[in-house]
């Protein structure tokens, strides 16, 4: 009996000592967690709570680490958005206010009779072109803001892409001829059915062609639509100045503009809009380019089964 009492006392003492040690360890771990969280709160998002898998507080430590990682990811997105908005405001100031001031100057000169005859006609024609450029720029900005808002929604439906593409390109043929750009268009007669948002697909094709007309200095453009395995493939190639290797990996980034050999005109948003729309419709887009030889865009969309 005495042995049993003695063992009970020993077990109780050991339990108490173990509890004390465990409580101290937990308090130490909580203190370390608090220190990490304070550091994160003060802006150091790289801090993490270190904990062995057998520790009592390990599940809590891992959960907090995941929250910190998620928080940092969202904060990074917010910072990128703020930087993009800042760049957009700078771009608006340069790409809208400056040509708008010039446009007003031309119109005022014509209105006040400062120029007459052919000079007046030239001023009005210049003002008209600048007004169209401004509208095009504002349309792109509107598309980008709409695409990146919560209100943007695609209307995916079964589309006969061959006929749709043919109808889009019909409107470009007079422009090709006016710009003296030779065109080679190859679209099959048989139907090519894919699931697309029609407006988004039209915007993609138009943006890619506009990119060629405005920036590539090409005099030839080739557009081929075909079926490859389970995909619809749309090739758009030109023989323009091409894109430098360092620029090529950035061209789908918003506000990125290639400076070498290409026109400075543009918002830097067109190809970013194309890339986002393609991905939202479950497709893919790649680009190859060689300076002095030309550029080739390749679009892939899954065929409707």
TIROBA-928927 format. One record per atom (N, C-alpha, C): x, z, y. Coordinates in steps of 0.001 Angstrom, whole numbers, padded with zeros to 6 digits, always signed. Each point is the difference from the previous one (the first is absolute). Example, Ala and Ser with C-alpha at 12.3 -4.5 7.8 and 13.67 -1.06 7.14 Angstrom:
+013190+007800-005690 -000890+000000+001190 +000900+000000+001200 -000350-000720+001050 +000820+000060+001190 -000770+000730+001090 
***
This chain:
+000839+000000-001217 -000839+000000+001217 +000863+000000+001253 +001058+000829-000023 +000890+000081+001165 +000685-001341+000230 +000322-000649-001142 +000657-001312+000126 -000941-001000+000667 -001286+000041-000390 -000986-000914+000579 -000150+000239+001492 -000055+001301+000385 -000113+000325+001427 +001222-000483+000752 +001169+000223-000602 +001261-000410+000639 +000033-001521+000193 -000402-000728-001065 -000015-001456+000093 -000991-000482+001063 -001126+000688+000089 -001003-000374+001007 +000555+000173+001397 +000726+001138+000159 +000593+000257+001315 +001045-001058+000326 +000828-000333-001000 +001042-001013+000218 -000628-001340+000365 -001035-000357-000765 -000684-001279+000273 -000600-000003+001401 -000611+001109+000396 -000601+000101+001331 +001059-000122+001078 +001140+000673-000223 +001092-000054+000984 +000536-001431+000119 +000197-000633-001171 +000488-001385+000006 -000985-000920+000713 -001289+000218-000270 -001029-000821+000647 +000018+000174+001509 +000145+001266+000432 +000047+000273+001440 +001213-000648+000630 +001163+000146-000665 +001232-000593+000531 -000107-001531+000038 -000580-000546-001090 -000185-001463-000033 -000918-000461+001120 -001056+000755+000229 -000946-000345+001074 +000680+000061+001357 +000837+001026+000180 +000713+000141+001272 +000927-001184+000225 +000747-000348-001082 +000912-001146+000109 -000778-001281+000289 -001130-000162-000731 -000819-001208+000179 -000582-000078+001399 -000485+001138+000509 -000568+000032+001352 +001065-000340+001025 +001206+000569-000186 +001087-000290+000937 +000362-001485-000027 +000040-000560-001219 +000340-001421-000125 -001065-000864+000678 -001275+000334-000246 -001090-000756+000617 +000046+000122+001516 +000257+001225+000500 +000098+000204+001450 +001146-000826+000580 +001111-000045-000734 +001134-000800+000462 -000373-001478+000045 -000687-000486-001039 -000406-001399-000048 -000996-000330+001110 -000934+000917+000246 -000969-000214+001083 +000702-000044+001346 +001014+000870+000155 +000776-000003+001247 +000722-001334+000177 +000549-000530-001120 +000681-001292+000069 -001003-001107+000337 -001200+000066-000595 -001040-000976+000320 -000371+000051+001475 -000151+001210+000494 -000346+000177+001416 +001071-000588+000890 +001271+000220-000363 +001124-000532+000777 -000030-001528+000020 -000285-000590-001179 -000071-001459-000084 -001148-000539+000850 -001172+000643-000108 -001171-000460+000747 +000202+000115+001504 +000670+001059+000430 +000315+000158+001429 +000923-001127+000454 +000991-000324-000863 +000934-001078+000320 -000730-001343+000082 -000938-000232-000934 -000801-001240+000023 -000855-000049+001259 -000586+001128+000345 -000833+000073+001201 +000796-000333+001248 +001288+000361-000005 +000857-000260+001158 +000578-001408+000003 -000409-000815-001000 +000381-001417+000035 +000934-000469-001087 +000471+000898-000852 +000900-000410-001077 -000801-000332-001258 -000435-001240-000113 -000835-000400-001127 +000770-000247-001274 +001332+000155+000030 +000804-000222-001200 +000154+001251-000855 -000465+001147+000491 +000123+001241-000764 -000935-000002-001193 +000474+000541-001115 -000809+000134-001203 +000196+001407-000580 -000997+000485-000716 +000076+001300-000651 +000588-000192-001392 +001087+000683-000280 +000650-000093-001297 -000536+001095-000904 -000400-000378-001202 -000565+000975-000922 +000171-000486-001433 +000471+000898-000879 +000114-000335-001415 -001396-000083-000618 -000129-000808-001040 -001311-000219-000605 -000601+001268-000611 +000869+000969-000358 -000506+001227-000620 -000355+001085+001013 +000196-000295+001282 -000311+000985+001022 -001519+000128+000159 -000455+001208+000317 -001428+000241+000173 -000577-000822+001146 +000803-000216+001037 -000485-000714+001191 +000268-001504-000058 +000522-000484-001139 +000364-001419-000102 -001170-000945+000302 -001201+000191-000578 -001111-000922+000311 -000317-000047+001493 +000037+001179+000645 -000273+000039+001440 +001091-000725+000775 +001269+000196-000408 +001121-000651+000681 -000108-001516-000104 -000320-000493-001210 -000117-001436-000196 -001164-000574+000810 -001101+000723+000069 -001154-000464+000768 +000328-000077+001485 +000706+001010+000502 +000404-000003+001409 +000939-001162+000285 +000942-000265-000920 +000917-001127+000179 -000757-001319+000092 -001014-000161-000857 -000805-001232+000044 -000744-000125+001330 -000491+001124+000506 -000704-000014+001289 +000955-000397+001117 +001226+000534-000043 +000998-000323+001023 +000350-001479-000049 +000178-000537-001223 +000317-001424-000144 -001142-000862+000553 -001236+000360-000341 -001163-000739+000501 -000091+000087+001517 +000267+001187+000529 -000034+000210+001446 +001040-000875+000696 +001209-000031-000568 +001071-000803+000599 -000334-001488-000058 -000621-000424-001104 -000367-001406-000126 -001032-000393+001055 -000995+000879+000188 -001021-000292+001017 +000584+000055+001400 +000894+000947+000222 +000630+000120+001313 +000843-001231+000303 +000682-000514-001034 +000802-001209+000176 -000888-001184+000370 -001175-000087-000644 -000945-001077+000314 -000485+000104+001435 -000301+001230+000441 -000452+000214+001379 +001096-000416+000982 +001240+000379-000306 +001112-000363+000889 +000181-001510+000076 -000128-000672-001168 +000115-001452-000006 -001116-000638+000815 -001215+000549-000127 -001137-000522+000766 +000228+000184+001493 +000511+001168+000370 +000278+000255+001419 +001053-000963+000534 +001033-000245-000812 +001044-000924+000424 -000544-001421+000113 -000847-000387-000960 -000612-001323+000055 -000874-000155+001234 -000804+001025+000304 -000851-000050+001189 +000832-000079+001273 +001126+000726+000007 +000885-000068+001170 +000560-001413+000160 +000441-000588-001119 +000519-001360+000056 -001083-000992+000410 -001228+000241-000482 -001098-000884+000381 -000272+000051+001494 +000058+001194+000563 -000220+000127+001437 +001086-000721+000780 +001252+000131-000478 +001105-000723+000640 -000209-001505-000129 -000421-000423-001197 -000251-001412-000234 -001140-000516+000880 -001062+000809+000119 -001116-000381+000861 +000456-000196+001436 +000849+000901+000453 +000487-000081+001375 +000764-001296+000234 +000823-000370-000982 +000837-001190+000160 -000762-001285-000319 -000744+000017-001117 -000616-001225-000504 -001372-000295+000582 -000598+000954+000691 -001307-000234+000619 +000096+000032+001516 +000558+001057+000547 +000038+000128+001467 +000827-001103+000642 +001159-000311-000577 +000872-001004+000614 -000647-001384+000025 -000461-000523-001145 -000658-001326+000073 -001300+000022+000780 -000709+001144+000007 -001231+000091+000785 +000308-000104+001489 +001085+000641+000417 +000423-000106+001407 +000347-001438+000352 +000716-000675-000915 +000352-001407+000223 -001245-000868+000053 -000935+000260-000910 -001256-000748-000042 -000745+000129+001318 -000104+001224+000507 -000686+000232+001277 +000713-000737+001123 +001345-000010-000062 +000775-000699+001034 -000299-001488+000039 -000050-000635-001163 -000319-001426-000060 -001418-000273+000522 -000961+000818-000441 -001384-000218+000423 -000174+000250+001496 +000658+001031+000541 -000079+000272+001436 +000574-001150+000810 +001134-000544-000485 +000628-001119+000717 -000934-001198+000036 -000657-000283-001136 -000932-001137-000044 -001230+000276+000852 -000502+001244-000050 -001209+000360+000733 +000226-000033+001512 +001149+000419+000460 +000281+000083+001432 +000505-001318+000581 +000135-001008-000830 +000447-001295+000499 +001479-000079+000266 +000797+000928-000619 +001456-000034+000198 +000624-001189-000716 -000706-000514-001002 +000443-001208-000694 -001176-000962-000049 +000298-001280+000048 -001062-001007-000001 +000341-001130-000964 -000988-000834-000249 +000218-001181-000830 +000458+000345-001404 +001024-000738-000453 +000501+000190-001367 +000571+001400-000205 +000653+000551+001027 +000555+001348-000123 -001108+001009-000274 -001142-000183+000676 -001122+000911-000208 -000527-000130-001429 -000089-001227-000490 -000445-000210-001384 +000973+000642-000987 +001298-000134+000275 +001021+000596-000876 -000113+001524-000001 -000262+000576+001165 -000145+001460+000100 -001196+000478-000833 -001103-000722+000119 -001212+000381-000733 +000225-000142-001508 +000695-001075-000410 +000280-000204-001421 +000907+001115-000536 +000997+000388+000785 +000886+001090-000407 -000778+001303-000132 -000880+000240+000971 -000828+001208-000047 -000903-000016-001231 -000538-001170-000345 -000860-000104-001171 +000765+000339-001270 +001222-000532-000131 +000807+000281-001193 +000340+001480-000104 +000346+000593+001133 +000338+001425-000017 -001218+000864-000340 -001172-000435+000454 -001218+000736-000336 -000267-000052-001501 +000230-001163-000611 -000170-000132-001452 +001026+000856-000748 +001233+000034+000498 +001034+000835-000628 -000391+001471+000048 -000545+000419+001138 -000427+001391+000143 -001143+000325-000959 -000953-000917-000107 -001118+000218-000927 +000502+000117-001436 +000921-000873-000371 +000567+000043-001355 +000689+001339-000253 +000757+000467+000985 +000712+001276-000138 -000982+001160-000136 -001022+000003+000832 -001001+001079-000038 -000785-000030-001306 -000282-001207-000522 -000691-000114-001290 +000828+000643-001110 +001318-000229+000029 +000874+000587-001014 +000004+001518+000122 +000084+000500+001222 -000040+001452+000206 -001303+000588-000527 -001104-000674+000288 -001303+000476-000468 -000030+000037-001524 +000509-001062-000644 +000035-000042-001465 +000818+001160-000554 +001141+000264+000632 +000890+001061-000517 -000656+001373+000140 -000582+000270+001161 -000653+001296+000201 -001185+000162-000951 -000758-001070-000202 -001142+000063-000906 +000464+000237-001431 +001066-000692-000395 +000527+000123-001355 +000493+001410-000282 +000522+000676+001003 +000554+001340-000181 -000972+001102+000399 -001262-000337+000152 -001012+001003+000320 -000806+000328-001238 -000728+001102+000062 -000839+000406-001123 -001240-000876-000148 -000273-000817+001008 -001200-000833-000019 +000213-001313-000751 +001266-000323-000329 +000277-001283-000636 -000466+000019-001453 -000728-001021-000388 -000478-000106-001382 -000002-001466-000412 +000432-000254-001225 +000013-001354-000534 -001309-000300-000723 -000417-001258+000066 -001168-000441-000756 +000484-000948-001099 +000449+000605-001095 +000565-000782-001097 -001123-000705-000767 +000172-001298-000211 -001003-000767-000730 +000672-001166-000714 -000718-000608-000908 +000519-001167-000706 +000058-001189+000968 +001182-000603+000100 +000217-001074+000980 +000637-001198-000695 -000451-001203+000387 +000640-001217-000475 +001120-000303+000998 +001214+000405-000351 +001113+000021+000948 +000504-001388+000366 -000121-000967-000892 +000486-001349+000308 -000778-000600+001170 -001316+000066-000082 -000832-000553+001075 +000158+000800+001283 +000080+001330-000126 +000176+000841+001180 +001311-000327+000708 +001069-000148-000762 +001310-000317+000583 -000028-001372+000658 -000649-000937-000666 -000118-001353+000560 -000722+000036+001351 -001065+000778+000093 -000753+000094+001259 +000816+000672+001103 +000836+000981-000372 +000860+000654+000995 +001007-000995+000559 +000594-000813-000886 +001077-000899+000410 -000500-001187+000811 -001267-000370-000188 -000557-001124+000771 +000151+000242+001502 -000217+001237+000425 +000093+000312+001432 +001440-000028+000502 +000989+000088-000909 +001405+000000+000413 +000587-001412+000105 -000615-000964-000638 +000580-001344-000014 +000167-000584+001409 -000999+000106+000900 +000227-000496+001367 +001158+000718+000701 +000181+001279-000290 +001100+000753+000610 +001333-000472-000550 +000065-000243-001325 +001228-000537-000581 +000371-001324+000658 -000998-000850+000172 +000255-001315+000585 +000410+000112+001463 -000643+000931+000734 +000344+000190+001409 +001424+000548+000150 +000404+000870-000915 +001343+000601+000050 +001037-000865-000705 -000454-001150-000535 +000872-000924-000727 +000663+000693-001196 -000818+000700-000751 +000447+000663-001225 -000573-000767-001186 +000869-000586-000819 -000465-000681-001212 -000535+001028-000987 -001104-000320-000655 -000595+000966-000918 -000211-000624-001377 +000271+000805-001007 -000194-000385-001393 -000903+001065-000628 -001262-000377-000230 -000988+000955-000507 -000442-000431-001392 +000124+000908-000952 -000366-000299-001385 -000935+001099-000510 -001294-000344-000085 -001019+000943-000478 -000769-000672-001125 -000140+000651-001145 -000667-000642-001145 -001490-000243+000258 -000522-001001-000666 -001421-000310+000129 -000857+000975-000805 +000538+000491-001125 -000768+000922-000828 -000092+001369+000666 -001087+000722-000242 -000197+001309+000642 +001079+001012-000404 +000335+000856+000951 +000931+001109-000232 -000708+001262+000482 -000498+000787-000937 -000821+001157+000373 +000822+001285-000024 -000069+000709+001115 +000655+001304+000130 -000950+000938+000734 +000302+001283-000051 -000803+000979+000727 +000746+000375+001276 -000589-000379+001147 +000647+000181+001292 -001009+000428+001052 +000521+000517+001095 -000775+000125+001223 +000264-001276+000803 -001018-000801+000226 +000192-001331+000592 +000650+000069+001381 -000483+000891+000848 +000560+000100+001353 +001468+000399-000045 +000333+000927-000894 +001395+000456-000104 +000892-001124-000518 -000482-000758-000975 +000787-001129-000525 +000230-001045+001085 -001028-000292+000783 +000147-000956+001102 +001025+000498+001005 -000028+001309+000285 +000954+000569+000952 +001430-000095-000540 +000162+000216-001294 +001328-000090-000619 +000570-001414+000147 -000782-000989-000404 +000468-001384+000068 +000273-000409+001441 -000914+000329+000902 +000180-000361+001409 +001228+000666+000610 +000227+001269-000323 +001162+000709+000539 +001305-000607-000504 +000039-000362-001276 +001222-000590-000550 +000295-001357+000645 -001041-000823+000169 +000213-001309+000635 +000373+000173+001469 -000672+000924+000692 +000322+000256+001397 +001441+000467+000149 +000468+000775-000976 +001385+000469+000013 +000969-001182-000059 -000354-000992-000811 +000838-001205-000092 -000011-000754+001329 -001191-000227+000541 -000136-000780+001241 +000709+000690+001161 -000137+001315+000097 +000493+000726+001171 +001479+000335-000073 +000542+000188-001212 +001341+000584-000091 +001044-000824-000744 -000424-000881-000899 +000993-000590-000913 +000724-001228+000557 -000584-000658+001020 +000539-001269+000527 +000049-001061-001104 -000922+000075-000958 -000025-000948-001106 -000710-001291+000398 +000374-001107-000673 -000749-001246+000184 -000626-000450-001317 +000080+000868-001025 -000657-000270-001268 -000564+001306-000557 -001200-000090-000567 -000611+001161-000635 -000635-000459-001314 +000143+000821-001004 -000533-000328-001319 -000896+001141-000471 -001215-000340-000432 -000962+001003-000461 -000530-000449-001358 +000222+000821-001022 -000399-000357-001363 -000787+001155-000608 -001197-000312-000498 -000798+000985-000712 -000058-000414-001465 +000238+000951-000905 +000014-000330-001418 -000330+001224-000839 -000231-000234-001288 -000217+001078-000954 +001290+000207-000785 +000455+001228-000078 +001175+000349-000783 -000342+001200-000867 -000128-000259-001309 -000396+001034-000959 -001334+000613+000426 -000022+001274+000327 -001261+000665+000359 -000162+000168+001509 +000779-000740+000778 -000022+000158+001451 -000272-001310+000718 -000577+000133+001178 -000015-001097+000950 +001258+000133+000847 +000713-001091+000138 +001255+000007+000756 -000152-000882+001236 +000319+000555+001157 -000031-000784+001243 +001402-000001+000597 +000583-001177+000064 +001343-000186+000557 -000114-000572+001395 +000713+000601+000945 +000059-000516+001366 +001472-000029+000402 +000541-001223+000166 +001426-000158+000285 +000207-000883+001227 +001098+000252+000715 +000347-000819+001159 +001494-000307-000041 +000420-000948+000839 +001418-000374+000074 +000610+000471+001324 -000480+001135+000503 +000441+000482+001308 +001358+000682-000013 +000222+000817+001012 +001309+000621+000194 +000308+001073-001035 -001023+000454-000724 +000230+001022-001004 +000130+001388+000604 +000192+000963-000875 +000082+001400+000413 +001278+000600-000566 +000749+000691+000828 +001230+000639-000447 -000287+001049-001074 +000954+000197-000900 -000173+000931-001120 -000331+001411+000479 +000665+000453+001068 -000243+001356+000511 -001411+000146+000558 -000543-001100+000533 -001360+000033+000540 -001052-000126-001093 +000349-000738-001055 -000983-000353-001024 -000642+001231-000642 +000794+001044-000227 -000532+001189-000683 -000898+000840+000901 -000074-000349+001287 -000815+000786+000937 -001223-000749+000522 -000183-001264-000386 -000986-000820+000719 -001444+000462-000177 -000282+000767-001060 -001364+000486-000179 -000223+001353+000672 +001028+000521+000675 -000152+001262+000716 -000680-000253+001342 -000857+000929+000403 -000728-000178+001256 +000955+000049+001183 -000247-000870+000943 +000742-000120+001252 +001409-000536-000173 +000366-000434-001229 +001345-000540-000184 +000024-001460+000430 +000992-000341+000811 +000147-001367+000465 +001392-000502-000335 +000055-001211-000576 +001291-000618-000288 +000511-000640+001287 +001214+000317+000381 +000520-000466+001281 +000854-001266-000110 +000617-000202-001157 +000983-001065-000103 -000661-001347-000255 +000054-000864+000980 -000451-001368-000175 -001490-000201-000002 -000773+001092-000015 -001450-000149-000051 -000593+000349+001356 -001189-000498+000228 -000666+000236+001277 -000259+001476+000211 +000142+000462+001241 -000283+001394+000319 -001485+000237+000199 -000782-001083+000053 -001429+000136+000189 -000631+000662-001210 -000926+000902+000236 -000695+000629-001111 -000042+001503+000130 -000900+000602-000780 -000214+001444+000089 +000854+000780-000979 +000524-000673-001033 +000702+000723-001048 -000956+000664-000971 -001288-000356+000065 -001015+000613-000863 -000590-000978-001012 +000163-001293+000235 -000661-001008-000823 +000319+000105-001479 +001290+000072-000346 +000391+000060-001407 -000300+001367-000603 +000016+001041+000827 -000392+001323-000485 -001473-000005-000395 -000825-000649+000807 -001428-000123-000308 -000180-000788-001298 +000735-001096-000151 -000074-000805-001225 +000323+000854-001223 +001099+000730+000070 +000455+000819-001133 -001046+001051-000382 -000564+000676+000999 -001001+001030-000275 -001264-000596-000621 -000444-001137+000531 -001217-000620-000527 +000197-000479-001438 +001150-000595-000280 +000281-000472-001355 -000047+001166-000984 +000653+001099+000357 +000031+001160-000897 -001384+000610-000185 -000788+000051+001075 -001341+000581-000104 -000906-000827-000908 +000312-001284-000172 -000804-000850-000878 +000611-000131-001389 +001002+000820-000288 +000588+000002-001338 +000964-001129-000272 +000492-000650+001056 +000952-001092-000168 +001419+000429+000312 +000892-000980+000049 +001389+000274+000363 +000524-001152+000841 +000999+000289+000826 +000616-001030+000831 +001502+000198-000014 +000732-001095-000190 +001456+000027+000045 +000474-001091+000945 +001248+000116+000425 +000549-000980+000934 +001459-000263-000342 +000376-001269+000083 +001389-000413-000125 +000340-000859+001213 +001211+000167+000489 +000382-000770+001184 +001508-000180+000034 +000405-001156+000518 +001416-000298+000153 +000215-000560+001405 +000831+000660+000802 +000229-000464+001379 +000396-001471+000044 -000689-000735+000857 +000279-001416+000152 -000706-000895-000994 -000678+000597-001004 -000660-000803-001032 -001511+000190-000021 -000475+001204+000265 -001439+000220+000017 -000410+001288-000680 -001316+000196-000049 -000573+001236-000532 -001154-000334-000937 -000156+000829-001044 -001052-000224-000983 -000728+001309-000288 -001312+000006+000268 -000850+001142-000335 -000769-000321-001275 -000098+000988-000879 -000729-000179-001248 -001054+001096-000138 -001264-000423-000104 -001122+000933-000171 -000521-000095-001427 -000300+001157-000588 -000594+000041-001334 -001251+000861+000031 -001103-000544-000545 -001230+000765-000154 -000501-000187-001444 -000434+001077-000651 -000493-000124-001375 -001219-000921-000078 +000007-000895-000979 -001166-000856-000225 -001164+000827-000530 -001198-000429+000357 -001186+000676-000511 -000183-000360-001475 -000171+001019-000814 -000160-000219-001427 -001489-000093-000357 
***
